[in-house]
Amino acid sequence: MGKDEQRRFALVAGEASGDLLAGLLLDGLQTRWPSLQTVGIGGPRMLAHGLQSWWPQEKLAVRGYIEVLRHYAEIAGIRRQLKARLLREWPELFIGVDAPDFNLDLEAGLRGRGMKTVHFVCPSIWAWRPDRIEKIRAAADHVLCIFPFEPALLAEHGVQGSYVGHPLANVIPMAPDRAAARSALGLAPDAEVVALLPGSRRSEVRYLAARFFAAAAQMLKTRPALRFVAPILPGLRVEVEALLQASGIADRVMLLDGQSHAALTACDVTLIASGTATLEAALFKRPMVIAYNMNALSWRLMQRKQLQPWVGLPNILSREFVVPELLQDAATPEALAHATLAWLDAPEKTQALQQKFSELHVQLQRDTPTLCADAIQKVLEG
């Protein structure tokens, strides 16, 4: 099939971070195959690339064992219907973007019927749930890896993978323009700014947003001039606004529709939910406090499967606690406030962290769209 002949791929990304990754992936695929058609499930960035989304992405954005159980019937029904439709319409390739709990089973079912499958990104088998390697081997013809150590780890278990760099490393500038971001957001150049990022899932917002706003209230007691920005997905704004009003500091927090990159560029420090956003914060060279809280039973189940002492990606990649993690019961408003303010009082420590994050940024930079397209073309030809 020539470059200009029409191809049709299916993609599924289950949450905002996956939508960002898939949007960058589609840059490379549409450069390689300009008339590419895409179907599946995705968010605004994928839709902007022409994806025909058969369900709203928000239906899949659920995290935690208990939370997933509450929505299991609906999610399982979507996967069942999606699989049936894909088998009927038979796209040339299925690409599961992150969301391994949803995508790996779907991929295995499609691959078992002869469809070519690619998974992007490698599930964190090096952090927790090593049992997933068998599922990956059954599910994916190829895995697109965003961290350099992952292909060799997969190869030990008979899974083909390619290191394609981390797409965000090429999107986020090495030296973010803080002054321009502050100007765009209406923030004074000399203001002390804290970015509050309580997550992109409804369950995360439910468990974290009120804690983050309470922490902000604590910070204002000792630093009344602080400014706060909180980027929120538009679909979660109603819940967040209600929590912010209840906190008593609604006039001190600027809610943004999305714009997480603007917030991270503009801020001095961020209080942030564990997840892909923590790597974004590292690439923006921002000091951070990583927090997480979830259903207590979900937390206990996850702890049993954790393989290393770190949860946040900046710490995992650095192999040390370069930024604090306050998880579950430790994530009290008082502790979150204290840890966040500590960065503002330690400019030398912040400078050293920024140097470490700059080195990490260089390690993750590759021509990701082209490398992804190269690997996918080999899968198609193989």
C-alpha positions in Angstrom: 0.0 0.0 0.0 1.5 3.3 -1.0 1.8 6.4 1.1 -1.2 8.1 -0.5 -3.5 5.1 -0.3 -6.1 5.3 2.4 -5.5 3.4 5.6 -7.9 3.0 8.5 -6.7 2.6 12.1 -8.7 2.3 15.3 -7.4 4.0 18.5 -8.7 4.0 22.1 -7.4 6.5 24.7 -9.1 6.4 28.0 -8.3 9.7 29.7 -6.8 13.1 29.2 -3.1 12.0 29.3 -3.8 9.3 26.7 -5.5 11.8 24.5 -2.4 14.0 24.6 -0.2 11.1 23.7 -2.5 9.9 21.0 -2.7 13.4 19.5 1.1 13.4 19.2 1.1 9.9 17.8 -1.4 11.0 15.1 1.0 13.8 14.0 3.4 11.1 12.9 0.9 8.7 11.4 -0.9 11.4 9.4 2.5 12.7 8.1 3.3 9.1 7.0 -0.2 8.4 5.6 -1.9 11.8 4.8 -5.3 10.2 4.0 -5.4 8.1 7.2 -8.8 7.6 8.7 -9.2 6.9 12.4 -12.0 5.6 14.6 -12.4 4.5 18.2 -12.6 6.4 21.5 -10.7 9.6 22.1 -10.7 13.1 23.5 -10.4 16.6 22.1 -6.9 16.3 20.7 -7.7 13.1 18.8 -11.0 14.6 17.6 -9.0 17.6 16.3 -7.0 15.0 14.2 -10.2 13.7 12.7 -10.9 10.7 14.9 -14.4 9.5 14.7 -15.1 8.8 18.4 -17.8 6.2 19.0 -18.1 6.9 22.7 -17.2 9.9 24.9 -13.7 9.4 26.4 -15.0 10.4 29.8 -16.8 7.0 30.0 -13.4 5.3 30.5 -11.7 7.8 32.8 -12.1 5.8 36.0 -9.2 4.9 38.4 -9.0 2.6 41.4 -10.4 -0.9 42.0 -13.5 0.2 43.8 -14.3 3.0 41.4 -13.9 0.6 38.4 -16.2 -1.9 40.0 -18.9 0.8 40.4 -18.7 1.4 36.6 -17.8 -2.1 35.5 -21.0 -3.0 33.8 -21.0 0.1 31.7 -17.3 -0.1 30.8 -17.5 -3.8 30.0 -20.5 -3.1 27.8 -18.6 -0.5 25.9 -15.6 -2.8 25.4 -17.9 -5.6 24.2 -19.7 -3.4 21.7 -16.5 -1.8 20.5 -14.9 -5.2 19.9 -17.9 -6.4 17.9 -17.9 -3.3 15.8 -14.1 -3.4 15.2 -14.4 -7.1 14.1 -17.2 -6.1 11.7 -15.5 -3.1 10.2 -11.9 -4.5 10.5 -9.5 -1.6 10.6 -6.0 -2.4 9.4 -4.6 -1.8 12.9 -5.7 -1.3 16.4 -3.7 1.0 18.7 -4.4 1.0 22.4 -3.1 4.2 24.0 -2.4 3.6 27.7 -5.6 2.6 29.6 -4.2 -0.9 30.0 -7.1 -2.3 32.1 -9.4 -1.5 29.2 -7.1 -1.9 26.2 -5.1 -5.0 26.8 -8.1 -7.3 27.0 -9.5 -5.7 23.9 -6.3 -6.0 22.1 -5.9 -9.7 23.0 -9.4 -10.4 21.7 -8.7 -8.6 18.4 -5.3 -10.1 18.0 -6.6 -13.5 18.6 -8.9 -13.1 15.6 -6.0 -11.9 13.4 -6.0 -8.1 13.7 -2.6 -6.4 14.1 -2.3 -4.6 17.4 0.0 -2.0 18.9 0.1 -0.8 22.5 1.3 2.7 23.4 2.7 3.1 26.1 4.4 0.2 28.0 2.4 -0.5 31.2 4.4 0.1 34.3 5.4 -3.5 34.9 8.6 -2.2 36.4 6.6 -0.3 39.1 3.8 -2.6 40.0 1.7 -5.5 38.7 4.5 -7.6 37.0 1.8 -10.2 36.2 0.7 -7.9 33.4 3.6 -9.1 31.2 1.7 -12.3 30.2 -1.3 -10.1 29.2 0.9 -7.8 27.2 2.5 -10.7 25.3 -1.0 -12.0 24.3 -2.3 -8.5 23.5 0.3 -6.6 21.5 2.3 -7.3 18.3 4.4 -4.4 19.3 4.8 -2.0 22.2 5.8 1.7 21.8 7.9 2.5 24.8 8.4 6.0 26.2 11.2 5.2 28.6 14.6 3.9 27.4 14.9 0.9 29.7 11.5 -0.7 28.7 12.3 -2.5 25.4 15.0 -4.6 26.9 12.7 -5.5 29.8 9.9 -6.5 27.4 12.4 -8.5 25.3 13.3 -10.6 28.3 9.7 -11.8 28.2 9.4 -12.3 24.4 7.6 -9.0 23.7 8.7 -6.7 20.9 9.1 -3.0 21.7 10.7 0.2 20.5 11.9 3.2 22.4 10.3 6.2 20.8 11.1 8.8 23.4 8.5 10.6 25.5 6.3 12.7 23.2 5.9 15.4 25.9 9.7 16.0 25.9 9.4 17.5 22.4 6.3 19.4 23.0 7.4 21.1 26.2 10.2 23.7 25.7 13.5 23.2 27.4 13.2 26.7 28.8 9.5 27.5 29.4 8.6 31.2 29.0 7.2 32.0 32.5 6.8 35.7 31.8 4.7 35.1 28.7 2.5 32.5 30.5 1.9 34.9 33.4 1.1 37.7 31.1 -1.4 35.5 29.2 -3.1 34.5 32.6 -3.1 38.0 34.0 -0.6 37.2 36.7 2.0 39.7 38.0 5.6 39.0 37.0 6.7 39.0 40.6 3.8 37.1 42.2 4.4 33.8 44.0 2.2 31.4 42.1 1.1 27.8 43.1 -0.5 25.6 40.5 -3.1 23.1 41.9 -3.6 20.0 39.7 -6.0 17.6 41.4 -6.2 15.2 38.5 -8.1 14.6 35.2 -10.5 11.9 36.5 -13.7 12.5 38.4 -12.6 10.1 41.1 -9.3 12.0 41.5 -11.1 15.3 41.8 -13.5 13.8 44.4 -10.7 12.7 46.6 -8.1 15.4 46.1 -9.6 18.8 45.1 -11.0 19.6 48.5 -7.7 18.7 50.1 -5.8 20.9 47.7 -8.1 23.8 48.3 -7.8 23.3 52.1 -4.0 23.2 51.7 -4.2 26.5 49.7 -6.2 28.0 52.6 -3.5 26.9 55.0 -0.8 28.5 52.8 -2.6 31.8 52.7 -2.4 32.0 56.4 1.4 32.4 56.3 1.7 33.8 52.7 -1.4 35.9 52.1 -0.1 37.3 48.8 0.1 33.8 47.2 -1.8 33.4 43.9 -3.3 30.0 42.9 -4.2 28.7 39.5 -6.1 25.4 39.0 -6.4 23.9 35.5 -9.6 21.8 35.3 -11.1 19.7 32.5 -14.3 21.5 31.3 -16.3 18.4 32.1 -15.3 18.5 35.8 -15.8 22.3 36.3 -19.1 22.1 38.1 -17.9 19.7 40.7 -14.7 21.7 41.2 -16.5 25.0 41.5 -18.7 23.6 44.2 -15.7 22.3 46.2 -13.9 25.6 45.7 -16.9 27.6 47.0 -17.1 25.4 50.0 -13.4 26.0 50.7 -13.9 29.7 51.4 -11.1 30.8 49.1 -12.9 31.0 45.7 -11.7 34.5 45.2 -8.1 33.5 45.5 -8.0 30.6 43.0 -8.1 31.1 39.3 -9.9 28.1 37.6 -8.7 27.5 34.1 -10.5 25.4 31.4 -7.7 23.0 30.7 -4.5 25.0 30.1 -2.4 22.8 32.4 0.7 23.7 30.4 0.1 27.4 30.9 -0.4 26.8 34.6 2.8 24.8 34.9 4.7 27.4 32.9 3.5 30.3 35.0 3.9 28.7 38.5 6.7 28.7 41.0 5.6 25.3 42.5 2.8 22.9 41.9 0.7 20.7 44.2 -0.1 17.8 41.9 -1.9 14.5 41.7 0.3 11.5 40.9 0.2 10.5 37.2 1.4 11.7 33.9 1.0 15.3 34.9 3.9 14.9 37.3 6.3 14.2 34.4 4.9 17.2 32.6 5.7 19.3 35.7 9.2 17.9 35.7 9.7 18.8 32.0 8.5 22.3 32.8 11.3 22.2 35.5 8.9 23.0 38.3 9.3 21.8 41.9 6.3 19.9 43.1 4.6 18.0 45.8 3.0 14.8 44.6 -0.2 13.8 46.3 -2.7 11.0 46.0 -5.8 9.8 47.8 -8.3 7.1 46.8 -10.8 4.6 48.2 -9.2 2.9 51.2 -9.7 -0.6 49.9 -8.3 0.4 46.5 -5.3 1.8 48.2 -4.6 -1.4 50.2 -4.9 -3.5 47.1 -2.5 -1.3 45.1 0.1 -1.2 47.9 0.4 -5.0 47.8 1.4 -4.9 44.1 3.8 -2.0 44.3 7.4 -3.0 43.4 9.4 0.1 44.4 9.2 2.8 46.9 8.2 5.6 44.5 4.9 6.5 43.0 5.6 9.7 41.1 7.3 9.5 37.7 10.0 12.1 38.5 11.1 10.0 41.5 10.8 6.7 39.6 13.0 8.0 36.7 15.5 9.6 39.1 15.5 6.4 41.3 15.3 8.6 44.4 12.8 11.0 46.2 13.8 14.2 44.4 10.3 15.6 45.2 8.0 14.7 48.2 5.2 12.3 47.9 2.3 12.6 50.3 -0.1 9.7 49.7 -3.4 8.5 51.2 -3.5 9.4 55.0 -0.3 11.4 54.7 -2.0 13.8 52.3 -3.5 16.1 54.9 -4.0 19.8 54.0 -1.5 20.8 56.7 1.2 18.5 55.3 0.5 19.4 51.7 0.7 23.1 52.6 4.0 22.7 54.5 5.7 20.7 51.8 4.6 23.1 49.1 5.7 26.2 50.9 9.1 24.5 51.7 10.0 24.8 48.0 9.4 28.6 48.0 11.8 28.9 51.0 14.6 26.8 49.3 15.8 28.5 46.1 19.1 26.6 46.0 17.3 23.3 46.3 14.9 24.4 43.5 17.8 25.3 41.2 19.4 21.9 41.8 16.1 20.1 41.0 15.7 22.1 37.8 19.1 21.0 36.6 18.2 17.4 37.3 14.9 17.8 35.4 16.8 19.4 32.4 19.0 16.3 32.2 15.9 14.1 32.3 14.3 16.2 29.6 17.3 15.6 27.3 17.2 11.8 27.9 13.5 11.6 26.9 13.8 13.7 23.7 13.5 11.8 20.4 11.6 12.3 17.1 8.7 10.4 18.6 6.1 10.9 15.8 8.5 9.5 13.2 9.8 6.6 15.4 6.2 5.6 16.1 5.3 5.7 12.4 8.4 3.7 11.6 7.5 1.0 14.2 3.9 0.8 13.1 4.9 0.5 9.4 7.1 -2.5 10.3 4.1 -4.1 12.1 1.9 -3.5 9.0 4.5 -5.0 6.7 5.4 -7.8 9.0 
